[in-house]
C-alpha cells in the first residue's frame, strides 16, 4: 500500500497517539484497548518474521518457529525488499547488530 493512500487526519491521530506512549507498559495498555489479541499477535508475528528474514533464516525455519504462513513470510519479504523501509527502520533501532542486509 502506498503511504500516500494511508495519509489522513485519522491515521495521523492514531500514529501521534502511539508516539505519545512513554513505556512498554503503556503500549500494552493502549494496544489491549484498541486491538484484539489476534491483531496484536499478527503484528508481532510479522515483526519477528522480518527480523528472522534479515537474519538470513529460511522460510521453513521461520514458519516452524513463528507459525507464520508462507504467504505472510512472502509478504514481509516483499516489504523488506520493495516497501517503504519501515521494517528496516525499526529493526535497525531495536536490533542494531543484525548484520544481514535486506533480502
Residue, then its C-alpha position, 0 to 999 in steps of 0.5 A: x500500500x502506498x503511504x500516500x493512500x494511508x495519509x489522513x487526519x485519522x491515521x495521523x491521530x492514531x500514529x501521534x497517539x502511539x508516539x505519545x506512549x512513554x513505556x512498554x507498559x503503556x503500549x500494552x495498555x493502549x494496544x489491549x484497548x484498541x486491538x484484539x489479541x489476534x491483531x496484536x499477535x499478527x503484528x508481532x508475528x510479522x515483526x519477528x518474521x522480518x527480523x528472522x528474514x534479515x537474519x538470513x533464516x529460511x522460510x521453513x525455519x521461520x514458519x516452524x518457529x513463528x507459525x507464520x504462513x508462507x504467504x505472510x513470510x512472502x509478504x514481509x519479504x516483499x516489504x523488506x525488499x520493495x516497501x517503504x523501509x519501515x521494517x528496516x527502520x525499526x529493526x535497525x533501532x531495536x536490533x542494531x547488530x543484525x548484520x544481514x542486509x535486506x533480502 
